[in-house]
Amino acid sequence: MEHILLLEDETELADPLGHILRQEGYHVDVAYDGEAAQTYWQTQRPYHLLILDWMVPPPTGLELCQRWRQAGDETPVLFLTARDTVDDRVCGLDAGADDYLVKPFELRELLARVRALLRRRHTMGCTAPVLCWQDLRLDVEGRLLYRGQQCICLSEKETALLALFLKHPTELLSHELIASQLWPDQSCVNRNLLAAQIRLLRRKIEHRDEPSLIQTVYGQGYRLRPVATPES
């Protein structure tokens, strides 16, 4: 069982978040100020993940991150903070943070980032698979899509579907090929089910004011639409 230290001084956020993380199967220690977090760190290590609020009664999460990194602790660190400027992000990452989540945040995104950081740790420093195309960056293991500055949480099926497209950019993928990859245990998949899955993915990754990223080739299949190619 992964062991997480959560530092958050807002009890109305810390307590429910600690409860949810425990429901997800993690062992969680919750600290409401920097001194308590330091005590946990000294007595309850090793942790598998440190979730630190930036601004808490001193020492702050930022100060603790710097201190623990200087002590040689390489445990993944996820910052939670209301600070959202580029300078703040750079400061947090320079202090040794591995990831950064701005308040208010979606619970699904936080859980996805927790999964990604823990999986990264299990690969002993190896980078998790990331697929890129145009302004899309897909963290396959974390089920997170980055489109420009936007972070989008995906389901398992949405991740598998988008990964398939990103591995074959602009290539026409038949209905049968896509279905065999998404539902390998089913010999025959209704095309309406595939169309519904495509529609769910489109709603998440596409912008209303642009042509569809996933182009329908009627009677044949789907493909990612190159920027220079007009929508058909």
C-alpha positions as CSV (number, residue, x, y, z in Angstrom):
1,M,0.0,0.0,0.0
2,E,1.4,3.4,-1.0
3,H,2.0,5.8,1.9
4,I,1.1,9.5,1.3
5,L,1.8,12.6,3.4
6,L,-0.8,15.3,2.9
7,L,0.0,18.8,4.1
8,E,-3.1,21.1,4.0
9,D,-4.1,23.7,6.6
10,E,-7.7,24.1,5.4
11,T,-9.5,21.3,7.3
12,E,-12.5,21.6,5.1
13,L,-10.3,20.4,2.2
14,A,-7.7,18.3,4.1
15,D,-10.2,16.0,5.8
16,P,-12.4,15.1,2.8
17,L,-9.3,14.7,0.6
18,G,-7.6,12.5,3.1
19,H,-10.8,10.4,3.3
20,I,-11.1,10.1,-0.5
21,L,-7.4,9.1,-0.9
22,R,-7.9,6.4,1.7
23,Q,-11.0,5.1,-0.2
24,E,-8.7,4.9,-3.2
25,G,-6.6,2.4,-1.2
26,Y,-3.7,4.7,0.0
27,H,-2.4,5.0,3.5
28,V,-2.6,8.8,4.3
29,D,-1.1,10.9,7.1
30,V,-2.7,14.4,7.2
31,A,-0.8,17.4,8.6
32,Y,-2.4,20.8,9.1
33,D,0.8,22.8,9.5
34,G,4.5,22.6,8.6
35,E,5.7,21.5,12.0
36,A,3.3,18.5,12.0
37,A,4.4,17.6,8.5
38,Q,8.1,17.8,9.5
39,T,7.3,15.5,12.5
40,Y,5.5,13.0,10.2
41,W,8.4,13.1,7.7
42,Q,10.9,12.4,10.5
43,T,9.0,9.6,12.1
44,Q,6.8,7.9,9.5
45,R,9.1,7.7,6.4
46,P,9.5,6.4,3.8
47,Y,6.6,8.0,2.0
48,H,5.7,7.2,-1.6
49,L,4.2,10.6,-2.4
50,L,4.2,14.1,-0.7
51,I,1.2,16.3,-1.4
52,L,2.1,19.8,0.0
53,D,0.0,23.0,0.2
54,W,2.4,25.9,-0.6
55,M,1.2,28.3,2.1
56,V,0.6,26.8,5.5
57,P,1.7,27.9,9.0
58,P,5.5,27.7,8.9
59,P,7.5,26.0,7.7
60,T,5.6,26.3,4.5
61,G,5.2,23.6,2.0
62,L,7.7,25.3,-0.3
63,E,10.3,25.5,2.6
64,L,9.7,21.9,3.5
65,C,10.2,20.7,-0.1
66,Q,13.5,22.6,-0.3
67,R,14.6,21.2,3.0
68,W,13.7,17.6,2.2
69,R,15.3,17.8,-1.2
70,Q,18.5,19.1,0.4
71,A,18.4,16.2,2.8
72,G,18.4,13.8,-0.2
73,D,14.7,12.9,-0.2
74,E,13.6,12.1,-3.8
75,T,10.0,11.2,-3.0
76,P,7.6,12.7,-5.6
77,V,6.1,16.0,-4.6
78,L,2.8,17.4,-5.7
79,F,2.1,21.1,-4.8
80,L,-1.4,22.3,-4.1
81,T,-1.7,26.1,-4.2
82,A,-3.7,29.1,-5.2
83,R,-0.6,30.7,-6.7
84,D,-1.0,30.4,-10.4
85,T,1.5,32.8,-12.1
86,V,4.3,31.5,-14.3
87,D,6.9,32.8,-11.7
88,D,5.1,30.9,-8.9
89,R,5.1,27.7,-11.0
90,V,8.8,28.1,-11.8
91,C,9.6,28.7,-8.1
92,G,7.8,25.6,-7.0
93,L,9.4,23.4,-9.6
94,D,12.8,24.8,-8.9
95,A,12.2,24.0,-5.2
96,G,12.0,20.3,-6.2
97,A,8.3,19.7,-6.9
98,D,7.4,17.1,-9.5
99,D,3.9,18.5,-10.3
100,Y,1.8,21.5,-9.6
101,L,-2.0,21.8,-9.1
102,V,-3.7,25.1,-8.8
103,K,-6.7,25.6,-6.5
104,P,-9.6,25.1,-7.0
105,F,-9.0,21.8,-8.8
106,E,-11.1,18.9,-10.0
107,L,-10.8,15.9,-7.7
108,R,-10.5,13.6,-10.8
109,E,-7.5,15.5,-12.0
110,L,-5.8,15.3,-8.6
111,L,-6.4,11.6,-8.4
112,A,-5.0,11.2,-11.9
113,R,-1.9,13.1,-11.0
114,V,-1.4,11.0,-7.9
115,R,-1.6,7.9,-10.0
116,A,0.8,9.3,-12.5
117,L,3.4,10.3,-9.9
118,L,3.2,7.0,-8.1
119,R,3.5,5.0,-11.3
120,R,6.5,7.1,-12.3
121,R,8.1,6.3,-9.0
122,H,7.5,2.6,-9.6
123,T,9.4,2.8,-12.9
124,M,12.5,3.9,-10.9
125,G,12.8,7.3,-12.6
126,C,11.8,6.2,-16.1
127,T,9.6,8.7,-17.8
128,A,6.0,7.5,-18.2
129,P,4.8,7.1,-21.8
130,V,3.9,10.4,-23.4
131,L,2.4,10.7,-26.9
132,C,2.6,14.0,-28.7
133,W,1.0,15.4,-31.8
134,Q,0.5,19.1,-32.7
135,D,-0.6,20.8,-29.4
136,L,-1.7,17.4,-27.8
137,R,0.4,15.7,-25.1
138,L,-1.0,12.5,-23.7
139,D,0.3,11.0,-20.4
140,V,-1.0,7.5,-21.0
141,E,-0.4,6.1,-17.6
142,G,-1.8,9.1,-15.8
143,R,-4.8,9.4,-18.3
144,L,-4.1,13.1,-18.6
145,L,-4.2,15.0,-21.9
146,Y,-2.5,18.4,-22.1
147,R,-3.8,20.6,-24.9
148,G,-1.7,23.8,-24.8
149,Q,-2.1,25.0,-21.2
150,Q,-5.3,22.9,-20.6
151,C,-5.2,19.7,-18.6
152,I,-8.0,17.2,-19.4
153,C,-8.7,14.0,-17.4
154,L,-9.6,11.0,-19.6
155,S,-11.3,7.7,-18.9
156,E,-9.5,4.4,-19.6
157,K,-11.3,3.9,-22.9
158,E,-10.8,7.6,-23.9
159,T,-7.1,7.3,-23.2
160,A,-6.8,4.0,-25.2
161,L,-8.7,5.6,-28.1
162,L,-6.7,8.8,-28.2
163,A,-3.4,6.8,-27.8
164,L,-4.3,4.8,-30.9
165,F,-4.9,7.9,-32.9
166,L,-1.7,9.6,-31.7
167,K,0.4,6.5,-32.6
168,H,-1.0,6.8,-36.2
169,P,-1.4,10.5,-36.8
170,T,-3.5,11.4,-39.9
171,E,-3.7,7.7,-40.8
172,L,-7.2,6.4,-41.6
173,L,-8.1,3.8,-39.0
174,S,-11.0,1.5,-39.8
175,H,-13.9,0.8,-37.6
176,E,-12.8,-2.8,-37.2
177,L,-9.2,-1.9,-36.2
178,I,-10.3,0.6,-33.6
179,A,-12.9,-1.7,-32.1
180,S,-10.4,-4.6,-31.9
181,Q,-8.1,-2.4,-29.9
182,L,-10.7,-0.9,-27.6
183,W,-12.7,-4.1,-27.0
184,P,-10.2,-7.0,-27.7
185,D,-12.5,-9.5,-25.9
186,Q,-15.4,-8.9,-28.2
187,S,-15.5,-10.5,-31.7
188,C,-18.0,-8.0,-33.0
189,V,-18.6,-4.5,-31.8
190,N,-21.7,-2.4,-32.8
191,R,-20.6,0.7,-34.7
192,N,-22.9,2.8,-32.6
193,L,-20.9,1.9,-29.5
194,L,-17.7,3.1,-31.3
195,A,-19.4,6.2,-32.5
196,A,-20.5,7.0,-29.0
197,Q,-17.0,6.5,-27.7
198,I,-15.7,8.9,-30.4
199,R,-18.3,11.4,-29.5
200,L,-17.3,11.3,-25.8
201,L,-13.7,11.9,-26.6
202,R,-14.5,14.7,-29.0
203,R,-16.4,16.6,-26.3
204,K,-13.4,16.6,-24.1
205,I,-10.6,17.4,-26.5
206,E,-12.1,19.6,-29.1
207,H,-12.9,23.3,-29.1
208,R,-16.2,24.6,-30.3
209,D,-14.7,27.2,-32.6
210,E,-12.6,24.8,-34.7
211,P,-13.0,21.9,-37.1
212,S,-13.1,18.5,-35.5
213,L,-9.8,17.0,-34.5
214,I,-11.1,13.5,-35.1
215,Q,-12.3,13.4,-38.7
216,T,-15.1,11.0,-39.7
217,V,-14.5,9.2,-43.0
218,Y,-18.0,7.9,-43.7
219,G,-18.2,4.2,-44.3
220,Q,-14.5,3.7,-43.5
221,G,-13.4,4.9,-40.1
222,Y,-11.7,7.9,-38.4
223,R,-8.4,9.8,-38.5
224,L,-6.8,12.8,-36.8
225,R,-7.2,15.8,-38.9
226,P,-4.0,17.6,-39.9
227,V,-4.1,21.3,-39.3
228,A,-3.5,22.1,-43.0
229,T,-6.2,19.8,-44.1
230,P,-9.8,21.3,-44.3
231,E,-12.6,19.4,-42.6
232,S,-14.3,17.1,-45.0
